[in-house]
Amino acid sequence: MRIVAYLMPCLIAPLLFSEETTPALTESEALEIVYAQREAKAALELERKQRILGVEAENETVLDRGSHKMILRRVGWQPLVAQIETESASAGTDTDFSGIVPEHSMISISSTVYDDTFTKVTWREPGAAGTKPINVWVNRNLKYLSLIHQFTQNGVHYSYVGPTQSIDTDAYVTHPVTGEQFPRYDLPDWMPTAEDFPSDTSAYLVVLEDETSVVPQLLYQQMDALLVHFTENEPELLASYQRKEALKKAKAQLDEQEPEAKPDVVINYWPIQSNADL
């Protein structure tokens, strides 16, 4: 194993959370938002149902599905109107957009956060089938990044796709018979400590399998951009993560206390015009 220490070139200092940071949602606030989302969803479904039922039906079949009904309504032939917006020919088909459309880079990684402190990133080179992924340790908690994320750094537009899991290294399970305790998770053979990083600034360590392994330049470019973006926006990312977790908890609580009734499914159907007499 070979470790390549790579410090962020811009030496970004850790951000301190100020009093202006968006506060986390309270339980009552989260429940209020989830209630509003449920009501908005129900209103949209009611509007859709009324619009469909507003078309006169030739015959109707109702299928009882237990928790809801499926209503199949044969109606007269309905024209499908496609709205297509076209630009005038004078717009110019030979326009050079190279200075307008930014360069694009896809970041494909999966991450495991240990004790909300260090993140093990498994980096994969896009479009390089068969190549082995490279492990990168980051001294930041990257679970605050969404599964799908987009950002721009230095004129390059990055699309980030990275599932993340969190692990507590002190978590154990107890054998139901012997009472013996076992670690809940299999931990890596090597894990960094704070001393492995040059300072508290954002940094990462690239872990290679052997002395002959080569680090693609793209890895440095993408990890630099990702860590700069994360460090510059950490308070906002944390607030967004906490909000999402609070809403998820509130929704689970509401679904348990007041299960949402499954709406009826209403479907209008009609024959194609050439077979309208069937």
Phi and psi in degrees as a GROMACS rama.xvg file:
@    title "Ramachandran Plot"
@    xaxis  label "Phi"
@    yaxis  label "Psi"
@TYPE xy
-128.103  133.247  ARG-2
-109.678  126.97  ILE-3
-107.745  109.079  VAL-4
-79.8679  129.063  ALA-5
-134.431  107.628  TYR-6
-85.155  142.429  LEU-7
-54.8882  126.182  MET-8
-64.7695  -26.5013  PRO-9
-89.2678  -2.23561  CYS-10
50.1896  57.5594  LEU-11
-72.307  126.555  ILE-12
-78.9326  151.899  ALA-13
-59.1904  139.086  PRO-14
-84.1805  138.182  LEU-15
-96.0993  138.839  LEU-16
-78.0546  122.324  PHE-17
-92.9927  173.85  SER-18
-68.6004  -16.1207  GLU-19
-84.5285  -5.93664  GLU-20
-60.8592  136.729  THR-21
-57.792  123.279  THR-22
-70.3701  153.947  PRO-23
-68.6873  151.589  ALA-24
-67.7566  138.802  LEU-25
-79.0473  167.345  THR-26
-61.7816  -41.4728  GLU-27
-68.3945  -38.5675  SER-28
-64.2986  -41.9897  GLU-29
-64.4788  -41.9988  ALA-30
-63.494  -38.9593  LEU-31
-62.7735  -41.4633  GLU-32
-66.5871  -42.9117  ILE-33
-65.1433  -39.7419  VAL-34
-58.1951  -47.057  TYR-35
-63.1254  -39.8338  ALA-36
-64.3656  -39.9613  GLN-37
-65.7377  -42.0659  ARG-38
-65.539  -39.8463  GLU-39
-65.0851  -40.3233  ALA-40
-63.5811  -43.4741  LYS-41
-64.4983  -37.9784  ALA-42
-65.2566  -41.4986  ALA-43
-64.1412  -40.7916  LEU-44
-66.8635  -39.1914  GLU-45
-64.5133  -42.9968  LEU-46
-62.0315  -42.0904  GLU-47
-64.0597  -43.783  ARG-48
-63.4045  -44.4854  LYS-49
-64.125  -37.6239  GLN-50
-66.0955  -40.3765  ARG-51
-69.9341  -43.2362  ILE-52
-69.6481  -16.5896  LEU-53
-70.9698  -13.9996  GLY-54
-87.03  127.724  VAL-55
-64.4004  133.213  GLU-56
-102.796  141.645  ALA-57
-77.831  -37.9894  GLU-58
-156.08  164.441  ASN-59
-143.085  136.81  GLU-60
-122.557  129.802  THR-61
-112.282  122.64  VAL-62
-109.212  121.185  LEU-63
-84.9384  116.549  ASP-64
-101.682  14.7954  ARG-65
86.1452  -76.1623  GLY-66
-78.7304  -16.5461  SER-67
-161.285  174.077  HIS-68
-113.232  149.085  LYS-69
-111.667  119.565  MET-70
-109.919  114.796  ILE-71
-103.348  120.603  LEU-72
-120.901  118.278  ARG-73
-86.1792  122.849  ARG-74
-119.103  170.846  VAL-75
-66.9695  162.888  GLY-76
-56.9404  132.756  TRP-77
-117.286  126.947  GLN-78
-72.2691  140.504  PRO-79
-97.9812  118.542  LEU-80
-102.557  117.098  VAL-81
-98.1067  122.774  ALA-82
-94.9779  111.773  GLN-83
-117.09  119.849  ILE-84
-90.9859  126.902  GLU-85
-119.731  145.013  THR-86
-94.0119  150.601  GLU-87
-68.0005  152.497  SER-88
-62.7744  -20.6362  ALA-89
-74.4738  -4.04139  SER-90
-64.3659  -25.2851  ALA-91
92.5785  104.463  GLY-92
-81.9198  -12.2498  THR-93
-100.028  17.2455  ASP-94
-63.5774  136.965  THR-95
-90.0791  112.765  ASP-96
-98.9455  8.75873  PHE-97
-61.4101  -29.6401  SER-98
-88.1684  -4.40176  GLY-99
-103.937  -48.1094  ILE-100
-80.4169  120.202  VAL-101
-73.6467  158.985  PRO-102
-62.1637  144.74  GLU-103
-116.917  141.258  HIS-104
-139.646  126.622  SER-105
-96.0529  121.447  MET-106
-98.6755  115.486  ILE-107
-116.014  105.356  SER-108
-141.333  164.26  ILE-109
-129.251  147.522  SER-110
-132.267  146.102  SER-111
-127.131  121.01  THR-112
-96.9119  127.853  VAL-113
-106.285  120.114  TYR-114
55.388  31.892  ASP-115
54.0372  29.2391  ASP-116
-125.303  -59.5117  THR-117
-113.557  145.28  PHE-118
-118.007  126.043  THR-119
-93.3154  115.61  LYS-120
-102.995  130.562  VAL-121
-102.252  107.456  THR-122
-96.1534  135.014  TRP-123
-123.222  135.669  ARG-124
-76.2085  121.132  GLU-125
-60.6731  134.964  PRO-126
72.7135  6.51623  GLY-127
-107.032  77.9094  ALA-128
-65.2041  139.058  ALA-129
90.0364  -13.8987  GLY-130
-79.7519  146.886  THR-131
-76.9664  140.243  LYS-132
-66.9015  158.482  PRO-133
-115.755  135.04  ILE-134
-89.0409  135.004  ASN-135
-132.752  128.62  VAL-136
-100.322  132.079  TRP-137
-119.733  138.693  VAL-138
-89.7526  42.4126  ASN-139
-140.483  155.771  ARG-140
-90.3954  97.0344  ASN-141
-83.6276  7.74101  LEU-142
-70.0447  -13.5746  LYS-143
-74.7485  -12.6535  TYR-144
-77.6022  140.055  LEU-145
-71.4579  160.897  SER-146
-56.5579  -43.0067  LEU-147
-119.57  126.179  ILE-148
-145.104  149.923  HIS-149
-136.63  143.23  GLN-150
-159.671  166.968  PHE-151
-125.638  133.17  THR-152
-136.352  127.219  GLN-153
52.1018  41.3439  ASN-154
80.2805  2.59104  GLY-155
-108.627  129.705  VAL-156
-92.6272  120.42  HIS-157
-106.327  133.155  TYR-158
-107.52  120.905  SER-159
-109.281  125.976  TYR-160
-125.967  112.011  VAL-161
-154.554  96.8738  GLY-162
-65.2244  142.746  PRO-163
-132.167  138.38  THR-164
-124.302  155.015  GLN-165
-114.593  138.997  SER-166
-129.529  133.897  ILE-167
-98.9523  112.846  ASP-168
-68.5859  -14.907  THR-169
-95.6092  6.70095  ASP-170
-79.5444  132.689  ALA-171
-131.018  156.937  TYR-172
-116.055  147.948  VAL-173
-108.169  130.4  THR-174
-64.3994  129.244  HIS-175
-65.6928  -19.9302  PRO-176
-103.489  -54.4094  VAL-177
-83.6207  -20.1826  THR-178
78.453  2.53338  GLY-179
-70.3049  143.277  GLU-180
-101.986  139.072  GLN-181
-128.603  146.636  PHE-182
-59.2295  138.229  PRO-183
-70.3463  -29.6116  ARG-184
-125.333  151.14  TYR-185
-81.6695  119.236  ASP-186
-92.6594  154.391  LEU-187
-61.2747  155.907  PRO-188
-63.7747  -31.8044  ASP-189
-134.516  134.398  TRP-190
-133.072  142.161  MET-191
-77.4974  163.549  PRO-192
-122.107  176.198  THR-193
-59.2996  -30.8271  ALA-194
-68.9345  -19.0389  GLU-195
-77.131  -13.7444  ASP-196
-104.202  146.831  PHE-197
-64.9597  -28.7405  PRO-198
-166.803  -166.755  SER-199
-82.4166  -3.19637  ASP-200
-68.2082  156.843  THR-201
-61.832  127.247  SER-202
-153.845  165.312  ALA-203
-142.938  155.51  TYR-204
-116.675  127.905  LEU-205
-94.7925  123.842  VAL-206
-105.224  117.967  VAL-207
-107.114  151.813  LEU-208
-72.272  -35.1431  GLU-209
-151.144  176.986  ASP-210
-69.1664  -20.4801  GLU-211
-89.3122  -10.0699  THR-212
-67.0988  142.884  SER-213
-116.193  136.631  VAL-214
-88.2065  120.732  VAL-215
-61.9375  141.116  PRO-216
-60.7546  -28.9964  GLN-217
-62.2689  -33.7493  LEU-218
-61.1267  -46.5722  LEU-219
-60.9525  -43.2136  TYR-220
-61.8486  -46.9215  GLN-221
-71.7762  -42.1105  GLN-222
-68.245  -37.0979  MET-223
-59.2411  -50.5429  ASP-224
-62.7615  -43.0228  ALA-225
-64.1205  -43.2288  LEU-226
-73.4217  -35.1564  LEU-227
-62.7759  -47.4381  VAL-228
-60.4565  -44.9431  HIS-229
-63.4073  -46.0231  PHE-230
-68.1104  -38.6625  THR-231
-68.6794  -26.1728  GLU-232
-119.414  18.2103  ASN-233
-57.915  -44.0694  GLU-234
-59.7086  -42.9458  PRO-235
-67.6057  -39.6735  GLU-236
-65.5407  -40.0333  LEU-237
-63.3743  -45.4309  LEU-238
-61.885  -41.756  ALA-239
-64.7179  -40.3951  SER-240
-64.1104  -46.8119  TYR-241
-62.6806  -39.2512  GLN-242
-63.4527  -45.1133  ARG-243
-62.8438  -41.7432  LYS-244
-66.9491  -38.8868  GLU-245
-65.2546  -41.0515  ALA-246
-68.2112  -37.8163  LEU-247
-64.6182  -41.6088  LYS-248
-65.5374  -42.5827  LYS-249
-64.5963  -39.6405  ALA-250
-65.0556  -42.3402  LYS-251
-62.611  -40.0986  ALA-252
-64.9812  -43.6748  GLN-253
-67.9429  -41.03  LEU-254
-62.7186  -30.9545  ASP-255
-77.9127  -41.7804  GLU-256
-79.311  -40.764  GLN-257
-132.437  79.1663  GLU-258
-55.361  135.553  PRO-259
-78.453  126.198  GLU-260
-66.7963  137.592  ALA-261
-77.4757  125.241  LYS-262
-72.9333  155.432  PRO-263
-65.7956  148.616  ASP-264
-101.148  118.903  VAL-265
-113.463  124.552  VAL-266
-127.484  122.912  ILE-267
-93.6619  134.832  ASN-268
-137.792  155.906  TYR-269
-153.835  154.674  TRP-270
-72.338  159.024  PRO-271
-67.098  159.774  ILE-272
-59.2535  -36.8261  GLN-273
-68.7847  -19.7773  SER-274
-115.188  27.3677  ASN-275
-63.9269  -17.9882  ALA-276
-88.6224  1.84684  ASP-277
